[in-house]
Amino acid sequence: MRQPDKTVLRGGTSLPRPFASGPPPLQHQLREREAPARAAGTGTPKRGRPRSRALLVGAGLCAGVGACLALLRGGGGPDNDILSATDFRAFAIVAREAVSPSAFELAVRADGPGAGSGPSPALARARAHGLWSVEVKQPQLQIARHYTPLPSPRRCGDDGDDGDDDDDDDNGRTLRFLVRRVAGGEVSTYLSKLRVGDRVWLRGPHLGFDVGRRRGGAGNVVFLAGGTGIAPALQIAARLLDGGSEQGGPPDVSVSILWANRYAADALGRPQARGGASSLPRWWWSLGRSQVPEIAEAAGADSVLAHQIRGLQRRHPDHFHIAYFVDDEGTAIGARDVRLACDSGASPVQLPPANPSCPWHSPAALEQLPDDKDAGRHREGCVCRGPGVGADLLCVSGPDGFVAAYGGPKVWRDGAETQGPVRGMLGQILAEEEEKGNMRNWLVLKL
């Protein structure tokens, strides 16, 4: 039986048991969330008169002809963009690099009829939005899963960069992904077997939370990332930090990333101290500049992701911080690390409490949201009162078990996956802060 080709369920992963002294190691949380989705047009047609049937048959033939024409022109849509949210389009792999024993980076570029060479309106809108993903199809099994592209590298020489971008002339049409091959993961295993020149099929872009609007006038964003969950963290950092610089002023926000991996080889861009010393303290980014040891090299120094991390550190030394945690070294993100990140960087901005019914800044309203598609909610205005409304953001991204351990599991309600209440380590920290009378408004986003 032909399998449907659209992913609508991100579940399928069992959650770890509740943790006592801390979250479980990342190695017990890594699972690939791949599930086939519903097929389009599953309803049963009603019986009608012969004329109605003839009209339906004619409409079906026209739709079939249209689909064939779309396939011939590379899945083209009304604007013939390189990406479509309704059908899969061909991309060619232009670069592939193994960055650790289990992970690799892929760079893909639009391929096939109608690919053209001009800027992509769809990609421009997605990058301006900030947080987005695309579906990658496994054609043999006709299943797909969402992958978050890495931010576009800066052009050579921008703000003193060392030339992160190796294809400046492609108008931002190259997409880059960090992929980790997971045992039993149909799509990641399929991608791991492809080589430069092979085709992949993408659908999107799918826009996620609007972090800029949800932050409002708040000054802190803290991101807990597990494994390849670093990709959305870097998307958010690039959107908030580089976006502010391009508008002619310094960033008004501090972004801190706590990145957990199973092995040291996966901690791309992690600096090492000179003189053969072990890796820097995992919270070295919170020290004063004079206290940071001299850096000799970084793990995975030649990877695109490592270049992007170093570029953000170089362009925004006072606003971008990252800390590394590795299971094999016995380190895990703890409550102390989260508190350090929340209190680091820019001084906290005292904002008025959010209106409980505000769709953008209220934790209670966020808990009930049926999805993360903020682009469809832009007509809903903020109902908070007072100047400088907003919320500091605590974001969690990674395997289902990682998200559940730190932010609490998402909850299925009325056929949709909602954010659910904040539990886990972050829930405990926020509850303790509330008991102390700290009314600072934090919004937890589970990605």
C-alpha positions in Angstrom: 0.0 0.0 0.0 1.3 3.4 -0.9 2.3 5.4 2.2 1.4 9.1 2.5 4.1 11.6 2.1 3.4 14.3 4.7 4.5 14.3 8.3 2.0 15.5 10.8 3.0 13.7 13.9 6.3 14.4 15.7 5.7 11.8 18.4 6.6 8.1 18.5 9.3 8.5 21.1 8.9 7.2 24.6 9.7 9.7 27.3 12.3 9.0 30.1 11.2 8.3 33.6 11.0 11.4 35.8 14.4 12.5 37.0 15.3 12.7 40.6 18.5 14.8 40.9 18.7 15.9 37.3 17.7 15.1 33.7 18.8 11.8 32.2 22.0 11.7 30.1 21.4 12.8 26.5 22.3 9.3 25.3 19.1 8.0 26.8 17.1 10.7 25.1 18.2 10.6 21.5 15.5 9.3 19.3 14.5 10.3 15.8 11.0 11.5 15.5 9.8 10.3 12.1 6.3 9.3 11.4 4.2 9.0 8.2 1.4 11.4 8.0 -2.2 11.5 6.9 -3.0 11.1 3.2 -4.8 14.0 1.5 -8.4 13.4 0.5 -9.2 10.5 2.8 -12.9 11.3 3.0 -15.5 9.1 1.3 -17.3 10.8 -1.6 -21.0 11.1 -1.4 -23.3 9.5 -4.0 -24.7 11.9 -6.5 -26.4 12.1 -9.8 -24.6 11.0 -13.0 -24.0 14.6 -14.1 -22.3 15.4 -10.8 -20.2 12.3 -11.1 -19.1 13.4 -14.6 -18.2 16.8 -13.3 -16.1 15.2 -10.5 -14.3 13.0 -13.0 -13.5 16.0 -15.2 -12.3 18.0 -12.2 -10.1 15.0 -11.2 -8.6 14.8 -14.7 -7.8 18.5 -14.7 -6.2 18.2 -11.3 -4.1 15.3 -12.6 -2.9 17.2 -15.6 -2.0 20.1 -13.4 0.0 17.9 -11.1 1.9 16.4 -14.1 2.7 19.9 -15.3 3.9 20.9 -11.9 6.1 17.8 -11.7 7.6 18.6 -15.2 8.5 22.1 -14.1 10.1 20.9 -10.9 7.1 21.1 -8.6 6.5 24.8 -9.6 3.9 26.8 -7.8 2.2 30.1 -8.7 5.4 32.0 -8.2 7.7 29.2 -9.4 9.8 29.6 -6.3 12.5 27.0 -5.4 10.4 26.0 -2.3 6.7 25.2 -1.9 4.7 24.6 1.2 2.4 22.2 -0.7 4.7 20.0 -2.8 8.2 18.6 -2.7 10.8 20.2 -4.9 14.2 18.9 -6.1 17.5 20.1 -4.5 21.0 18.8 -5.4 23.6 18.1 -2.7 26.5 20.4 -3.4 28.6 19.6 -0.3 28.8 16.9 2.3 31.2 16.9 5.3 31.4 14.4 8.2 31.9 16.6 11.3 31.9 13.7 13.9 31.5 9.9 13.9 27.7 10.2 13.9 27.0 13.6 12.4 27.5 15.3 9.0 26.7 18.6 7.4 24.8 18.7 4.1 24.6 21.7 1.7 21.8 21.6 -0.9 20.8 23.9 -3.8 17.7 24.1 -5.9 17.9 21.7 -8.9 15.8 20.9 -11.9 13.6 22.9 -14.4 12.6 26.3 -13.1 15.3 26.5 -10.4 16.6 29.7 -11.8 19.3 31.8 -10.1 17.6 34.8 -8.5 16.7 35.3 -4.8 13.9 33.1 -3.4 11.0 35.1 -1.9 10.0 32.0 0.2 13.5 31.8 1.8 13.7 35.5 2.3 10.4 35.5 4.2 11.5 32.5 6.3 14.8 34.1 7.3 13.2 37.3 8.2 10.7 35.4 10.4 13.6 33.7 12.2 12.5 30.2 13.2 11.6 27.8 10.4 12.1 24.3 9.0 11.6 22.2 5.9 10.4 18.7 5.3 12.8 16.2 3.8 11.3 13.2 2.0 12.5 9.6 2.0 11.2 8.7 -1.4 11.3 4.9 -1.1 9.2 4.8 2.1 7.2 8.0 1.2 7.7 9.5 4.6 9.2 12.9 5.7 10.5 14.6 8.7 11.3 18.2 9.6 14.8 19.5 9.5 15.9 23.0 10.6 18.4 24.7 8.3 21.4 26.4 9.8 21.5 30.2 9.4 23.0 31.5 6.2 26.7 32.2 6.7 27.7 35.8 6.6 29.4 37.1 3.4 33.2 37.2 3.3 34.6 40.2 5.2 31.3 41.2 6.8 32.2 42.9 10.2 35.6 41.3 10.2 34.4 37.7 9.5 36.9 35.3 8.1 34.9 34.3 5.1 32.3 31.8 6.4 30.4 31.9 3.1 31.9 29.9 0.3 29.2 30.6 -2.2 28.3 34.3 -1.9 26.9 34.5 -5.4 24.0 32.0 -5.0 21.6 34.7 -3.6 21.1 32.8 -0.4 19.6 29.8 -2.2 21.9 27.2 -0.5 20.5 25.4 2.5 22.7 23.7 5.1 21.7 21.1 7.6 23.4 19.3 10.5 22.2 15.7 10.4 22.9 13.0 12.9 22.4 9.4 11.8 20.2 7.7 14.4 19.7 3.9 14.6 16.3 3.1 13.1 15.8 6.6 11.7 14.6 6.1 8.2 15.2 9.7 6.9 18.6 10.2 8.6 19.8 6.8 7.4 18.7 7.6 3.9 20.5 11.0 3.9 23.7 9.4 5.3 23.9 7.3 2.1 23.7 10.2 -0.3 26.7 11.8 -2.0 27.5 15.1 -3.7 25.4 15.4 -6.9 22.5 13.3 -5.5 19.0 14.8 -5.2 16.9 15.4 -2.2 13.3 16.5 -2.1 12.2 19.4 0.2 8.9 21.0 1.1 8.4 24.2 3.0 9.3 26.5 4.5 7.2 26.0 7.6 7.4 29.0 9.9 7.6 28.4 13.7 7.4 30.7 16.7 7.9 34.4 16.1 10.6 34.9 18.7 10.9 38.6 17.9 7.3 39.4 18.6 7.1 37.1 21.6 10.2 38.7 23.2 8.8 42.2 22.7 10.9 44.5 24.9 12.6 41.8 27.0 16.3 41.5 27.0 17.2 37.8 27.5 16.8 34.6 25.5 18.2 31.4 26.9 18.3 28.2 24.7 18.7 24.7 26.0 19.7 22.5 23.0 20.2 18.8 22.8 22.2 17.4 19.9 21.0 18.7 16.6 18.7 21.0 18.5 21.5 23.5 18.1 20.2 24.4 14.6 17.1 26.4 15.8 19.2 27.9 18.6 21.5 29.4 16.0 18.6 30.5 13.8 17.2 32.5 16.8 20.6 34.0 17.6 21.2 35.1 14.0 17.7 36.5 13.8 17.9 38.6 17.0 21.6 39.6 17.0 22.5 39.9 13.3 19.1 41.3 12.5 19.5 44.1 15.0 22.9 44.9 13.7 21.7 45.2 10.1 19.1 47.8 11.2 21.9 50.1 12.3 22.2 49.6 16.0 23.6 47.3 18.6 21.5 44.3 19.7 19.1 45.0 22.6 19.1 41.3 23.7 21.4 38.7 25.1 21.3 35.1 23.7 22.8 32.3 25.8 22.9 28.7 24.5 23.5 25.6 26.7 24.4 22.8 24.3 24.4 19.1 25.4 25.9 16.3 23.4 26.7 12.6 23.9 30.3 12.8 22.8 33.0 15.4 22.8 33.4 15.0 19.0 29.9 16.3 18.6 30.6 19.6 20.6 31.4 21.5 17.4 33.2 24.8 18.0 34.1 24.1 21.6 37.3 25.9 22.5 40.3 24.2 24.1 42.7 25.9 26.4 46.4 26.2 25.4 49.1 24.1 26.9 47.4 20.8 26.7 44.9 21.7 29.3 41.5 20.1 29.4 38.5 21.8 27.9 37.4 25.1 29.4 34.9 25.1 32.3 31.4 24.6 30.8 30.3 28.0 32.1 33.4 29.8 30.9 31.2 32.2 28.9 29.9 33.8 32.1 33.4 34.8 33.2 34.8 38.3 32.6 36.9 38.7 29.5 40.2 38.8 31.6 39.4 35.5 33.1 38.8 33.5 29.9 41.9 31.3 29.1 43.7 31.7 25.9 42.1 29.5 23.2 44.2 27.2 21.0 41.6 25.5 18.9 38.1 24.3 18.6 36.4 21.0 18.1 35.2 20.6 14.5 36.9 23.9 13.7 36.4 23.6 9.9 32.7 22.8 10.0 30.1 25.4 8.9 28.4 25.3 12.3 31.7 26.0 14.1 32.4 28.9 11.8 28.9 30.3 12.6 29.4 30.0 16.3 32.7 31.8 16.2 31.2 34.4 13.9 28.5 35.2 16.4 31.0 35.3 19.2 33.2 37.7 17.3 30.4 40.0 16.1 28.5 40.0 19.5 31.0 39.3 22.3 28.8 41.0 24.9 25.5 39.5 23.7 26.2 35.9 22.6 27.3 33.2 25.0 27.5 29.4 24.6 28.3 26.6 27.0 29.0 22.9 26.2 28.0 19.8 28.1 29.1 16.3 27.2 27.6 13.0 28.6 30.9 11.1 28.2 32.6 13.7 30.3 30.0 13.5 33.1 28.6 16.9 32.5 24.9 17.8 32.1 22.9 21.0 32.1 22.0 21.6 35.7 19.9 24.2 37.5 22.9 26.3 38.4 23.9 26.5 34.7 20.4 27.6 33.8 20.3 30.3 36.5 23.7 31.6 35.3 22.5 31.8 31.8 19.3 33.6 32.9 21.3 36.2 34.9 24.1 36.7 32.3 24.5 39.2 29.5 22.3 42.3 29.4 20.7 43.5 32.7 17.2 42.1 33.1 14.5 44.4 31.9 11.7 44.9 34.4 8.5 44.3 32.3 4.9 44.6 33.5 3.2 41.2 34.1 1.6 39.7 31.0 -2.2 39.7 30.6 -3.3 36.1 31.2 -5.2 36.2 27.9 -2.4 37.7 25.8 -1.7 35.3 22.9 1.9 36.5 22.7 3.3 36.9 26.2 1.1 34.9 28.5 2.4 31.5 29.7 -1.1 30.3 30.3 -2.2 31.2 26.8 0.9 29.6 25.3 0.2 26.3 27.1 -3.1 25.9 25.1 -1.8 26.8 21.7 -2.5 24.0 19.1 0.8 24.6 17.2 3.8 26.9 16.8 2.6 28.6 13.7 2.8 32.2 14.9 2.6 33.6 11.3 -1.1 32.7 11.2 -1.7 34.6 14.5 -0.3 38.0 13.5 -3.8 39.5 13.3 -4.2 38.8 17.0 -2.8 41.8 18.9 -1.0 41.9 22.3 -3.5 42.8 25.0 -0.9 43.5 27.7 -1.0 47.1 29.1 1.9 49.4 29.7 5.1 50.3 27.9 7.8 47.8 27.0 5.6 44.7 27.2 7.2 41.3 26.4 8.7 38.2 27.9 12.2 36.8 28.3 12.4 33.5 26.5 13.5 30.0 27.7 13.6 27.7 24.6 14.1 24.0 24.6 14.9 22.0 21.5 16.1 18.4 20.9 14.9 14.8 21.2 11.5 14.3 22.9 13.1 13.0 26.1 15.4 16.1 26.3 12.4 18.5 25.9 10.4 16.6 28.5 13.2 16.5 31.0 13.8 20.2 31.0 10.5 21.7 30.0 7.9 19.0 30.4 6.3 16.9 27.6 4.1 18.4 25.0 0.4 17.4 25.4 -2.0 16.0 22.8 -5.4 17.7 23.0 -8.2 17.5 20.5 -6.0 16.0 17.9 -3.3 18.6 18.2 0.1 18.7 20.0 0.0 21.6 22.4 2.8 23.1 24.4 1.4 21.8 27.6 2.3 23.0 31.1 5.9 23.8 32.0 7.4 20.9 34.0 10.8 19.3 34.5 13.8 21.3 35.6 12.6 24.7 34.2 9.2 24.2 35.9 11.0 23.7 39.2 13.2 26.8 38.7 10.3 29.0 37.8 8.3 27.8 40.7 11.2 28.6 43.1 11.6 32.0 41.6 7.9 32.7 42.1 8.1 31.6 45.7 10.9 34.2 46.2 8.6 36.9 44.8 10.5 37.2 41.6 7.8 38.3 39.1 10.0 38.3 36.1 8.0 37.1 33.1 9.6 34.0 31.4 8.0 32.3 28.5 9.1 28.7 27.8 9.0 27.6 24.2 9.2 23.8 23.5 10.4 23.3 19.9 
